[in-house]
Amino acid sequence: MVNKRGHILVQRGHVYGKRGDSDEWCHHYNEQAETALLIQCLSRVADPQRVQDSIRVANKKISILVREKRLLEEEFMRLKNSFSKETRDLENEIIRLQNN
């Protein structure tokens, strides 16, 4: 909550409690539940190493595509600027010829 003077007043959370009173925000360790969750996640993957390798290959492809995209954007901007200059030159030439 913010008071009339613009100061923040804490009403809930770990900051509200006294120092050393952080037990309510502590997450206790549950070995059985964490092991069961890990087993369930790994049971869905037949070969974790192969999955890791395929993720590595996918990340490499993403890097290559990002690099190619950046190069294509740079080439596009270069061509766009070149085209704009040529267009201005032609417009100036047309104006010069019309005035003669």
TALIN-V495277 format. One record per backbone hydrogen bond with DSSP energy under -0.5 kcal/mol. CO is the residue of the C=O (numbers start at 1). NH is the residue of the N-H. E is the energy in kcal/mol with one decimal. If there is no record, write none. Layout:
co | nh | e
CO | NH | E
CO | NH | E
This chain:
co | nh | e
1 | 9 | -3.9
3 | 6 | -1.8
7 | 3 | -2.5
8 | 10 | -0.5
13 | 16 | -0.8
13 | 17 | -0.8
18 | 21 | -2.0
22 | 25 | -1.0
23 | 26 | -1.4
26 | 28 | -0.7
30 | 34 | -2.4
31 | 35 | -2.5
32 | 36 | -2.4
33 | 37 | -2.3
34 | 38 | -2.3
35 | 39 | -2.6
36 | 40 | -2.4
37 | 41 | -2.3
38 | 42 | -2.6
39 | 43 | -2.1
40 | 44 | -0.7
41 | 44 | -0.8
42 | 45 | -1.2
44 | 46 | -0.5
47 | 51 | -1.9
48 | 52 | -2.5
49 | 53 | -2.5
50 | 54 | -2.5
51 | 55 | -2.3
52 | 56 | -2.3
53 | 57 | -2.4
54 | 58 | -2.4
55 | 59 | -2.6
56 | 60 | -2.0
57 | 61 | -2.3
58 | 62 | -2.3
59 | 63 | -2.2
60 | 64 | -2.3
61 | 65 | -2.7
62 | 66 | -2.6
63 | 67 | -2.3
64 | 68 | -2.6
65 | 69 | -2.6
66 | 70 | -2.3
67 | 71 | -2.3
68 | 72 | -2.6
69 | 73 | -2.5
70 | 74 | -2.3
71 | 75 | -2.4
72 | 76 | -2.7
73 | 77 | -2.4
74 | 78 | -2.3
75 | 79 | -2.7
76 | 80 | -2.8
77 | 81 | -2.6
78 | 82 | -2.3
79 | 83 | -3.0
80 | 84 | -2.5
81 | 85 | -2.1
82 | 86 | -2.4
83 | 87 | -2.7
84 | 88 | -2.5
85 | 89 | -2.4
86 | 90 | -2.4
87 | 91 | -2.7
88 | 92 | -2.6
89 | 93 | -2.1
90 | 94 | -2.6
91 | 95 | -2.4
92 | 96 | -2.3
93 | 97 | -2.4
94 | 98 | -2.4
95 | 99 | -1.8
96 | 100 | -0.8
